[in-house]
């Protein structure tokens, strides 16, 4: 059985480090789109194209699709579905310090970094990424193909729609439903349900009129 990371970007490099540091999984290959093969940054590994891999015997491989949130996670979702239909098996990573309750569930091709708090009765769908330091409240459901960046607070009894993105330090009040492909910017506070494909971006901090040498600091 060979373990393959699909992707060639920074997330793919990071995923390999976590698999090999915290599990017994050894990554044997990276798979990249044929047109990106020349730009591959992981020259120390054996390389295979996605086009080649999809035609091979799926019983001989386990894969992890390490692609980020581009196009509202749609690129990662499409590649995941492509391998799912071809009956490949998937790897997932859950940091060993993260507690997963027996009444919770985590889907396929998920990656959960360190310092995530998953309270009881949480459900996380296929192909979803939780970067480091998030709080996922009890009885909350996160859909498929989502990307939750760092230090996000999702309170209890929430529903996060498929393909949503939640930025750093965002806060979701309890019993909130986010529509599919909702984009929540860094630092946003959400206290009402959102519609599909809605975007919430808080105002940026204003530039102070004096520079750092002109203030008494």
C-alpha positions in Angstrom: 0.0 0.0 0.0 1.4 3.4 -1.0 0.4 6.7 0.6 0.1 9.6 -1.8 -0.5 13.3 -1.1 -2.4 15.0 -4.0 -1.1 18.5 -4.3 2.3 20.3 -4.6 1.8 23.5 -2.6 2.6 24.6 0.9 -0.3 22.6 2.5 1.0 19.4 0.8 4.4 20.0 2.4 3.0 20.7 5.8 0.6 17.7 5.6 3.6 15.4 4.9 5.4 16.7 7.9 2.4 16.1 10.2 1.7 12.6 8.9 5.3 11.5 9.3 5.9 13.2 12.7 2.7 12.2 14.5 1.7 8.9 12.7 3.2 5.8 11.3 2.2 6.9 7.8 5.1 7.3 5.4 4.3 9.4 2.4 5.6 7.6 -0.8 4.5 10.0 -3.5 3.0 13.3 -4.4 0.5 13.5 -7.2 0.2 16.7 -9.3 -1.7 17.8 -12.3 0.3 17.0 -15.4 0.6 20.7 -16.4 2.1 21.5 -13.0 4.6 18.7 -13.0 7.5 21.0 -14.0 6.8 23.3 -11.1 6.8 20.5 -8.5 8.5 21.7 -5.3 8.9 18.3 -3.7 11.6 16.9 -5.8 12.8 14.6 -3.1 9.7 12.4 -3.5 8.6 10.2 -6.3 6.1 12.1 -8.5 3.1 10.8 -10.3 0.5 12.8 -12.2 -3.1 12.8 -11.1 -4.0 11.6 -14.5 -1.8 8.5 -14.1 -2.9 7.8 -10.5 -6.6 7.8 -11.3 -6.1 5.0 -13.7 -4.2 2.7 -11.3 -5.7 0.0 -9.0 -7.2 1.9 -6.1 -6.6 -1.0 -3.7 -2.9 -0.2 -3.8 -3.1 3.4 -2.7 -4.3 5.6 0.1 -4.5 9.3 -0.7 -4.9 12.7 1.0 -6.0 15.6 -1.1 -3.9 18.5 0.2 -5.3 21.4 -1.7 -6.4 24.7 0.0 -9.5 26.8 -0.1 -9.2 28.3 -3.6 -12.5 28.9 -5.4 -14.4 28.3 -2.1 -12.8 24.9 -1.7 -14.2 23.8 -5.1 -10.9 22.6 -6.5 -10.3 20.4 -3.6 -13.9 19.1 -3.7 -13.7 18.2 -7.4 -10.5 16.3 -7.0 -11.8 14.5 -3.9 -14.9 13.5 -5.8 -12.8 12.3 -8.7 -10.9 9.9 -6.5 -14.0 8.9 -4.5 -15.8 7.8 -7.7 -12.7 5.8 -8.7 -13.0 4.0 -5.3 -9.8 5.1 -3.8 -9.3 5.1 0.0 -8.5 8.3 1.8 -6.1 9.3 4.6 -7.2 11.7 7.4 -5.1 13.3 10.0 -6.2 14.1 13.6 -3.5 15.6 15.9 -3.0 13.1 18.7 -3.7 15.8 21.3 -7.2 16.4 19.9 -10.0 14.7 21.8 -12.6 13.1 19.6 -15.7 11.9 21.5 -17.4 8.6 20.8 -20.6 10.5 19.9 -18.8 12.6 17.3 -17.9 11.8 13.7 -15.2 12.9 11.3 -15.3 12.3 7.6 -12.8 11.2 4.9 -9.9 13.3 3.8 -10.1 15.5 6.8 -7.1 17.3 8.4 -7.3 18.5 12.0 -4.3 20.4 13.4 -3.1 20.8 16.9 -5.0 22.7 19.7 -8.5 22.2 18.2 -11.3 21.7 20.8 -14.0 19.4 19.5 -16.8 19.3 22.0 -19.3 16.3 22.3 -21.7 15.6 19.5 -19.7 17.4 16.8 -20.0 16.2 13.2 -17.4 17.1 10.6 -18.0 16.2 7.0 -15.7 14.8 4.3 -12.8 16.8 2.9 -12.8 19.5 5.6 -9.7 21.2 7.1 -9.4 22.6 10.6 -6.2 24.6 11.0 -4.8 25.1 14.5 -6.5 26.4 17.6 -10.2 26.4 16.9 -13.2 25.8 19.2 -16.0 23.7 17.8 -19.0 23.8 20.1 -21.2 20.9 21.1 -23.9 19.6 18.7 -22.3 21.6 15.9 -22.2 20.2 12.3 -19.5 21.3 9.8 -20.3 20.3 6.3 -18.2 18.9 3.5 -15.3 20.7 1.8 -15.0 23.4 4.4 -11.9 25.3 5.5 -11.8 26.6 9.1 -8.6 28.7 9.6 -7.0 29.3 13.0 -8.5 30.5 16.3 -12.1 30.4 15.1 -14.9 30.0 17.7 -18.0 28.2 16.5 -20.5 28.0 19.3 -22.9 25.1 20.1 -25.7 23.9 17.9 -24.3 25.6 14.7 -24.5 24.3 11.2 -21.7 25.3 8.7 -22.8 24.7 5.1 -20.7 22.8 2.6 -17.7 24.6 1.0 -17.7 27.4 3.5 -14.5 29.3 4.6 -14.1 30.9 8.0 -11.2 33.2 8.6 -8.8 33.7 11.5 -10.4 34.8 14.8 -13.9 34.8 13.5 -16.7 34.1 16.0 -20.0 32.3 15.2 -22.7 32.7 17.9 -24.7 29.7 19.1 -27.5 28.1 17.0 -26.3 29.8 13.8 -26.6 28.3 10.3 -24.2 29.3 7.6 -25.4 28.7 4.0 -23.3 26.8 1.6 -20.2 28.6 0.3 -20.4 31.3 3.0 -17.2 33.3 3.3 -16.5 34.7 6.7 -13.5 37.1 6.9 -10.9 37.3 9.6 -12.2 38.7 12.9 -15.9 38.7 11.8 -18.7 38.2 14.4 -21.7 36.3 13.0 -24.9 36.5 15.1 -27.5 35.7 12.4 -28.0 32.9 9.9 -26.3 33.5 6.5 -27.5 32.9 3.0 -25.6 30.7 0.5 -22.6 32.4 -1.0 -22.8 35.4 1.3 -19.6 37.3 2.3 -19.0 38.9 5.7 -15.8 41.0 6.0 -15.3 43.3 9.0 -13.7 46.8 8.6 -9.9 46.8 8.8 -8.1 48.7 11.5 -7.5 52.3 10.5 -4.0 53.6 9.8 -2.9 56.0 12.5 -2.0 59.5 11.2 1.4 59.5 12.8 4.3 57.0 12.1 5.9 54.9 14.9 8.7 57.5 15.5 6.3 60.4 15.9 4.4 58.9 18.9 5.6 58.7 22.5 6.0 54.9 22.7 
